[in-house]
Amino acid sequence: MKKLLPVLITGLLLSSAAYADESVVKTQKLSEHIYMLLAQGGNIAVSVGDDGIYIIDDQFAKLSSDIKKTISDLQPGSTEFVINTHHHGDHTGGNENFAKAGAHVIAHDNVHKRLVAEHGEGSDFLPRISFSHDLKLHFNNEHAHVMHYQHAHTDGDAVIFFNKANIVHMGDIFFNFGSLPFVDVDSGGSVDGILAAVDDVVKQIDDNTKVIPGHGPLSDRSGLVVYRKLVQKAKDVMLKAMQNKASLEQVLNADPLAELGLEYANWLPKERVTTLFYRSLKQ
């Protein structure tokens, strides 16, 4: 994954260009206390209120100053907590900068393990609080429920439910570009895990829920359902192509995903998506 990460980050920068200027952190108000920030990396959620400030994901280190300034425009003060939805650098790159400014990073146990492997023990990139299944953060008159979903985008994914505000942050379980997700098989991700996670979230939300994807514009329950159908369709055509123990080379030559008529980013071309789906479904 370390070798693939620079390619991943570069691709996400390109794919984000359609909805966010690289030099600007954009703000979208979702409720009285919760905002969505869009820039180069993964979408950030900000909670502000009487108790203080906390955020979900923190993008890249070089954007930390701009992100902090944008947050201070919403409410003066320092960020007390950072919740990481998973370990990828476009979501955790600012951990060190926010930690040095006094924030406590929260993430799943597997995120902690992967960041230790990448940055070493004692690094300020690491979560100071980690959890196995779920936790609740009672802050700013909201009971944010942080739920772990196994082997979805990675093995450390967390989805955050703001039940009072009726908002959910999906992390990279949900790529809202009308395309297929990046299934990080090398980090424990799986097609079936993504489908299971989306199914569970869909059951818990309603038609008025605001859904923050890991990348792409704000969505809702219906958008998540459409995404789920697309991933399922891709799984179905892949399994059909994989019948009779077809090899990866045979499946690539058959090009089963062509029938979906999708466009693909340069960092995640159809061949790579096919390979990752094949590897996941082969397991």
C-alpha positions as CSV (number, residue, x, y, z in Angstrom):
1,M,0.0,0.0,0.0
2,K,2.9,2.4,0.7
3,K,3.9,2.2,-3.0
4,L,0.3,2.7,-4.1
5,L,-0.4,5.6,-1.8
6,P,1.3,8.4,-3.8
7,V,-0.6,7.3,-6.8
8,L,-3.8,7.2,-4.9
9,I,-3.3,10.7,-3.5
10,T,-2.4,12.1,-6.8
11,G,-5.5,10.6,-8.4
12,L,-7.8,11.9,-5.6
13,L,-6.4,15.4,-6.2
14,L,-7.4,15.1,-9.9
15,S,-10.8,13.6,-9.1
16,S,-11.5,16.3,-6.6
17,A,-10.9,19.1,-9.1
18,A,-14.4,19.0,-10.4
19,Y,-15.9,20.2,-7.2
20,A,-13.1,22.0,-5.2
21,D,-10.4,24.5,-6.2
22,E,-7.1,23.2,-5.0
23,S,-6.2,26.5,-3.3
24,V,-9.4,27.0,-1.5
25,V,-11.1,25.3,1.4
26,K,-14.8,25.5,0.7
27,T,-17.5,25.5,3.4
28,Q,-21.0,24.0,3.3
29,K,-23.3,24.4,6.2
30,L,-25.3,21.3,7.0
31,S,-27.0,22.1,10.3
32,E,-26.7,24.6,13.1
33,H,-23.5,23.0,14.4
34,I,-22.1,20.9,11.6
35,Y,-20.3,21.9,8.4
36,M,-18.7,20.1,5.5
37,L,-15.3,21.3,4.2
38,L,-14.1,20.5,0.7
39,A,-10.6,20.9,-0.7
40,Q,-8.0,18.6,-2.1
41,G,-8.4,15.5,0.1
42,G,-11.2,13.6,1.7
43,N,-14.3,15.6,2.8
44,I,-14.1,17.0,6.3
45,A,-17.0,17.4,8.8
46,V,-16.7,20.1,11.4
47,S,-18.7,20.2,14.7
48,V,-18.8,23.5,16.5
49,G,-20.7,24.5,19.6
50,D,-20.6,25.3,23.3
51,D,-18.3,22.4,24.1
52,G,-15.8,23.4,21.4
53,I,-14.7,22.1,18.0
54,Y,-13.9,18.7,16.5
55,I,-13.5,17.4,13.0
56,I,-13.8,14.2,11.0
57,D,-10.6,13.7,8.8
58,D,-8.0,16.4,8.2
59,Q,-6.8,16.0,4.5
60,F,-3.1,16.8,3.8
61,A,-0.5,18.4,6.1
62,K,0.1,21.3,3.7
63,L,-3.6,22.3,4.0
64,S,-3.7,22.4,7.8
65,S,-3.2,26.1,8.1
66,D,-6.0,26.8,5.6
67,I,-8.3,24.3,7.2
68,K,-7.6,25.8,10.7
69,K,-8.3,29.3,9.4
70,T,-11.6,28.1,7.8
71,I,-12.6,26.5,11.0
72,S,-11.8,29.6,13.0
73,D,-14.1,31.6,10.8
74,L,-16.9,29.2,11.8
75,Q,-16.0,29.4,15.5
76,P,-12.8,30.7,17.3
77,G,-10.8,28.1,19.2
78,S,-8.6,25.1,18.7
79,T,-9.8,21.7,17.5
80,E,-10.1,19.3,20.4
81,F,-10.7,16.0,18.5
82,V,-10.0,14.6,15.1
83,I,-11.8,11.4,14.1
84,N,-10.2,9.5,11.2
85,T,-12.5,7.5,9.0
86,H,-9.5,5.3,7.8
87,H,-5.7,5.5,7.5
88,H,-5.1,6.9,4.0
89,G,-3.0,10.0,3.8
90,D,-5.6,12.2,2.1
91,H,-7.7,11.8,5.3
92,T,-5.0,11.6,8.0
93,G,-2.2,13.8,6.6
94,G,-3.0,16.7,9.0
95,N,-3.0,14.5,12.1
96,E,0.4,15.6,13.2
97,N,-0.3,19.3,12.8
98,F,-3.6,19.1,14.6
99,A,-2.2,17.0,17.4
100,K,0.7,19.5,17.9
101,A,-2.0,22.2,18.3
102,G,-3.7,20.2,21.0
103,A,-6.1,17.9,19.3
104,H,-6.6,14.2,20.2
105,V,-6.9,11.9,17.3
106,I,-9.5,9.1,17.4
107,A,-9.6,6.1,15.1
108,H,-10.2,2.4,14.8
109,D,-7.5,0.0,16.2
110,N,-6.5,-1.0,12.7
111,V,-5.9,2.6,11.7
112,H,-3.6,2.9,14.7
113,K,-1.7,-0.2,13.6
114,R,-1.3,1.0,10.0
115,L,-0.2,4.5,11.1
116,V,2.3,3.0,13.5
117,A,3.7,1.0,10.6
118,E,3.9,4.1,8.4
119,H,5.1,6.7,10.9
120,G,6.5,4.7,13.9
121,E,5.6,4.5,17.6
122,G,5.3,7.8,19.3
123,S,4.4,9.8,16.2
124,D,1.9,12.6,16.5
125,F,0.2,11.1,13.4
126,L,-1.1,8.3,15.6
127,P,-4.5,8.2,17.3
128,R,-4.4,8.8,21.0
129,I,-7.8,7.1,21.4
130,S,-8.6,3.9,19.4
131,F,-11.6,1.6,19.5
132,S,-12.6,-1.9,18.3
133,H,-16.3,-1.8,17.4
134,D,-17.8,1.6,18.1
135,L,-17.8,4.6,20.4
136,K,-19.9,7.7,21.1
137,L,-18.7,11.3,21.4
138,H,-21.1,13.3,23.5
139,F,-20.1,16.8,22.5
140,N,-21.9,20.0,21.2
141,N,-25.3,18.8,22.2
142,E,-24.9,15.8,19.9
143,H,-24.3,12.1,20.5
144,A,-22.0,11.2,17.6
145,H,-22.0,7.4,17.1
146,V,-18.7,6.2,15.5
147,M,-19.2,2.8,14.0
148,H,-16.6,0.4,12.6
149,Y,-17.3,-1.5,9.4
150,Q,-15.1,-4.5,8.8
151,H,-13.2,-5.0,5.5
152,A,-15.0,-2.4,3.5
153,H,-12.8,0.3,1.8
154,T,-10.1,-0.8,4.2
155,D,-10.0,-2.8,7.5
156,G,-10.2,0.3,9.6
157,D,-13.2,2.2,8.3
158,A,-15.4,4.2,10.5
159,V,-18.8,5.8,9.7
160,I,-20.0,8.7,11.9
161,F,-23.7,9.1,12.6
162,F,-24.9,12.5,13.9
163,N,-28.3,11.2,14.9
164,K,-29.8,14.5,16.2
165,A,-28.6,16.5,13.1
166,N,-29.5,13.5,10.8
167,I,-26.1,13.6,9.1
168,V,-23.7,10.7,8.4
169,H,-20.1,10.8,7.3
170,M,-19.3,7.7,5.2
171,G,-15.6,8.1,4.6
172,D,-14.3,6.3,1.5
173,I,-16.9,3.6,1.8
174,F,-18.8,6.0,-0.4
175,F,-17.2,7.7,-3.5
176,N,-19.8,10.0,-4.9
177,F,-18.6,10.4,-8.5
178,G,-21.1,8.1,-10.2
179,S,-18.3,5.6,-10.5
180,L,-17.0,2.4,-8.7
181,P,-15.1,2.7,-5.4
182,F,-11.4,2.0,-4.7
183,V,-11.4,-1.3,-3.0
184,D,-8.1,-1.3,-1.1
185,V,-7.6,-5.0,-1.0
186,D,-4.0,-4.6,0.3
187,S,-5.4,-2.8,3.3
188,G,-8.1,-5.4,4.1
189,G,-10.8,-3.9,1.9
190,S,-13.4,-5.9,0.0
191,V,-16.4,-5.5,-2.3
192,D,-18.7,-7.5,0.0
193,G,-17.6,-5.4,2.9
194,I,-18.5,-2.2,1.1
195,L,-21.9,-3.5,0.1
196,A,-22.6,-4.7,3.7
197,A,-21.6,-1.4,5.1
198,V,-23.8,0.6,2.7
199,D,-26.7,-1.8,3.4
200,D,-26.4,-1.2,7.1
201,V,-26.2,2.6,6.8
202,V,-29.2,2.7,4.4
203,K,-31.2,0.9,7.1
204,Q,-30.3,3.4,9.7
205,I,-31.0,6.6,7.8
206,D,-34.0,8.2,6.2
207,D,-34.9,10.3,3.1
208,N,-33.9,13.5,4.9
209,T,-30.5,12.4,6.0
210,K,-27.5,14.3,4.6
211,V,-24.8,11.9,3.6
212,I,-21.2,13.1,3.4
213,P,-19.1,10.9,1.1
214,G,-15.4,10.5,1.4
215,H,-15.0,12.3,-1.9
216,G,-17.5,14.1,-4.1
217,P,-20.5,16.4,-3.4
218,L,-23.0,16.0,-0.5
219,S,-25.5,13.2,-1.1
220,D,-28.5,11.6,0.5
221,R,-30.1,8.2,1.1
222,S,-31.3,7.9,-2.5
223,G,-27.8,8.7,-3.8
224,L,-26.4,6.0,-1.5
225,V,-28.9,3.5,-2.8
226,V,-28.0,4.3,-6.4
227,Y,-24.3,3.8,-5.5
228,R,-25.1,0.5,-3.9
229,K,-26.9,-0.8,-7.0
230,L,-23.9,0.2,-9.1
231,V,-21.4,-1.7,-6.9
232,Q,-23.7,-4.7,-6.9
233,K,-24.1,-4.6,-10.7
234,A,-20.3,-4.5,-11.0
235,K,-20.0,-7.5,-8.6
236,D,-22.5,-9.4,-10.6
237,V,-20.8,-8.9,-14.0
238,M,-17.5,-9.7,-12.5
239,L,-18.7,-13.0,-10.9
240,K,-20.2,-14.0,-14.3
241,A,-16.9,-13.3,-16.0
242,M,-15.0,-15.3,-13.3
243,Q,-17.0,-18.5,-13.8
244,N,-15.2,-21.7,-14.6
245,K,-12.1,-20.5,-12.6
246,A,-11.2,-17.8,-15.2
247,S,-7.8,-16.2,-14.6
248,L,-7.3,-12.5,-14.0
249,E,-5.8,-12.2,-17.5
250,Q,-8.9,-13.9,-19.0
251,V,-11.2,-11.6,-17.1
252,L,-9.3,-8.5,-18.1
253,N,-9.5,-9.6,-21.7
254,A,-13.2,-10.1,-21.4
255,D,-13.6,-6.6,-20.0
256,P,-16.8,-7.3,-18.1
257,L,-17.1,-3.8,-16.6
258,A,-17.4,-2.3,-20.1
259,E,-21.2,-2.9,-20.1
260,L,-21.6,-0.5,-17.2
261,G,-20.5,2.4,-19.5
262,L,-18.6,4.2,-16.7
263,E,-15.8,6.8,-16.9
264,Y,-12.7,6.2,-14.9
265,A,-10.1,8.4,-13.3
266,N,-6.5,8.3,-14.4
267,W,-5.4,7.0,-11.0
268,L,-8.1,4.3,-10.9
269,P,-8.5,3.0,-14.5
270,K,-10.9,0.3,-15.4
271,E,-8.1,-2.3,-15.5
272,R,-7.2,-1.5,-11.9
273,V,-10.8,-1.6,-10.8
274,T,-11.3,-4.9,-12.5
275,T,-8.2,-6.3,-10.9
276,L,-9.2,-5.2,-7.4
277,F,-12.7,-6.5,-7.7
278,Y,-11.3,-9.8,-9.1
279,R,-8.9,-10.1,-6.2
280,S,-11.6,-9.3,-3.6
281,L,-14.2,-11.6,-5.1
282,K,-11.7,-14.4,-5.6
283,Q,-11.1,-14.5,-1.9
